[in-house]
Amino acid sequence: MNLLTTSAENAAWYDDHYYRNIRCTLGPWHRFLLPDLIAECRPEHKLLELGCGQAQVPRILAGKGCLPATQIYGLDQSAEAVTFCRREMPGGHFQVQDLYTMDFPADMFDLCVMLETIEHLEHPEVVLQRVHKILKPGGWLYISFPNYLHLPWLAVRLLSEWLNRPNWILLQPVDKIYTIFGIKKLVRAAGFEFVKGIGSNYGPPVLHPLEREWMTRGFNRCGMWWLSLHPILKFKKPTTP
């Protein structure tokens, strides 16, 4: 199978999406990722975001002085998204590129983030193998995704498909159903070690704006991150083979 086919056919969908949705709001997965990611950043580190979209997290890191823009890289199949990122972060390295063909040198990056991206890959195992190659030993990989152990979201997803209402959850051309168990299995198979999970968005999707950070942090302290709608999973590339 030609791994480029799906992404080539879908790029127009994402161009249209970003053309009509140029806004810079932060999702809960962005907010709850940032403290842990900032703690791992050093000025000399290089960070890569795959499926960067509007690159909310890299732009915050650069704005806070955690990383210089010249150390930040991003790939997306949408030219609209990449144009936006280049305008908002001069000096950053943003490219229109298929994730299956990224050809960075081995051990180039210290940090890689894939936020709400892995579920839109037809062959995530291929991309994860490439990520393993380009991350340095000891490097960090952060992945967030819709977790279908969150039963209210599973119900909405199934209804949106049965009733042909894709706009209810913004169904995308490739939109796979995963749980934390499936993601951990995929990423471990690529050679990474699971370190921890961080929960975000515990309530029903329509009530998301009402969920306060103290509530989310309380659920996280109780170890319930695996039931949240948008968990962030933190992985490490081992320092020894």
N, C-alpha and C positions, 0 to 999 in steps of 0.2 A: 504494500500500500504506500502511496506517495503521501508522506506526512505533511507536505506543504499544501495539499489540496484544500483541506478544511479551512485553514487559516486564510488562504487566499480568497476563498469564497465568502468568508465572514467579515473581512476587513471593511467592506462597505457598510455593513450594519453598525460597526463601532464608529466609523467616521460620522455617520448620521447621528448616532447617539451623542457623541461628544460635541458635534456641531450644535445640537439642540439643547445640550445640558452643560454649558460652560459655567460651572459654579464650583465653589471650593469648600463645601461643607465637609466636616469630619464625621465619619461613621464611628460607632462605638469601638470597633476593632482598631481604628487609628488611635483613639484616646487611651485605650488600655494597653496598647502595645508600647506607646512612647516611653513611659518611665523605664521599662526594662531595656528597651533598645538604646536609650540615651546612656544608661549605665554601662553598656558594652562599647560605646563609641569612643574612639581615640582620634585626635586630629589627623593622624597619619593613616587611618584606616580608609579603605575603599569600600563603598557600598553599592550594591546593584539591586534595583527593583525591577522585577519581571512582571509584565502587564501593568506598567506604571500608571496608566491613565493620566490623571492630573497631578500625580506625584505629590500628594498632600504631605506624606511623612518626610520624604527627602527635603522638601522645601522648608518644613518646620525645623529639621535638623540643621540645615544651612542657616536659617534665620536666627537660631539660638547659638550659633557658633560651635555646635558639636562637631560638625564636619564642614570643611570648605567645599564650595560647589564643585571645584575641580576634581574632587574625590568621589563624586556622585555620578552614577550611571543609571540609565533607565531604558528599557525596551518596551515597545508596544506596537501592535499591528496597525493602530490607528494613526494616520498622518495628522488628523485634527488634534489628537491628544498630544502628540510629540511637538507640534507647532506651539501649542499652549505652554508646555513645559519649557521649551527653549526660550520663549518670551518671558516667562515668570522667573526662570533661574538661569540667567546668562552665566556661562562658564561651566554649566553642567553638561554631561555627555548623554544626550537623549537621541535615540535612533528608532526609526521604523524598521522593525526586524521581526521575523518569525522566531519564536523561542526554540524551535527545533533545530535551527541552523546557527544559533549564536556560537561564535568562534573565538571567544576570549582565551588568552593563554591560561594554562593550568596554574592553579594556586594564586590567582590574581586578586581575589576579593576576600575581605575579612567578614563581610556581612551581606546577606542576601534576604530580601523580603519578597513574599508572594502573597498579596492581600486580595482575597476574593478573586483569585485567578485560577487556582488549580482545578476547580470544578468546571472550568470552561476549556480545558485541554482535552482533546480527543485521546492523546497518548501521554499522560503525565509522567509515566515511568521514563520516557526518553528524555524529557526536560530535566527530571530530577537527577538522572545520571550525568547530564551535562553540568548541572549545578554542583554536583559532588566534585567534578573535575576542576572547576574554576574557583571553588572555595579553598582557602588555605586550610591546612590541618589546624584544628581548633577553632575554625570559623563557625559563625552562627547562621542558621537558617530559620526564619520566622514565616509561618504559614497561617493565614486565617481563611475561613470558608464557612458557608452555611451548614450547620450541623443538624442532621435530620433525626438525631436523638431528641431534639427540641420538638415535641409533638405538636404544638400549635402551628409551627411553621410547616411541618410535614402535611398537616391537614390542609393548609392554604395551598401548598404546592399541588397536592393531588386534585383539589377542587379546581385550581386554575387550569389544569390540563383537561380534566373531565368536561368542564364547561367552556373550554376554549377561550379562556380569559388570560392570555400571557402577560398582559400589562399589570395584573394584580401583583406579580412578583418580579416583573421585568425579566421574563424568561429570555435567555440569550440563545444564539444559534447552537452552541454546545452548552448544556447545563446539567451536569451529572449530579446524582444524589449520593452524598457521602455521610458517614458518621466519623467520629474521632477514631474509631477502630480501623476503618478503612484507610484513612489518611496516614495513621501511624504505621500501618502495615506497608503502604506504598513507600513511605519515606525511609523506613528502616531497610527495606529491600534495596534501596539505592545506596546504602552504606552509612546512613546517619544514625546517631544515638538520640533518642527522645530524652529531653531534659525536664520540661514542665509544660503545663497548660495554664492559660490565663483566660478567664471567662469574660464575655461581654454580651449584654442584651439577654436577660433572662425571661422577660415577660412576653406576652403575645405580641406579634409584629405590630399591630395597630396601636398598641400602648407604649411602643418604644419611646416616644418623646416624654412620657411620664416617669420613666425609670431614672432615678437619681444615682449619682456616682456612689454615694454612701451605701445604697442598696446593693449595687453591683459588687462593691468591695466586700460587703458583708457575706454575700453568697460565695465569693471567691475564698474568703477566709474559712468558710465551712467546707472547702474542697469540692464545690459543686460545679466547677468550671466545665466539666464534661457534658453538662446538660444545657449549657448556654447556646444561644442561637449562633453566635459568631465567636467561637473560641479561637485563641491565638496559640498555636503549638510551636514550641521552641525546640529546635534540634541543633546538634553539634556534629561537625565532622571530626571523627576521632584523630588524635594526634599520631597514632600508630596504626598501620594497616591491620 
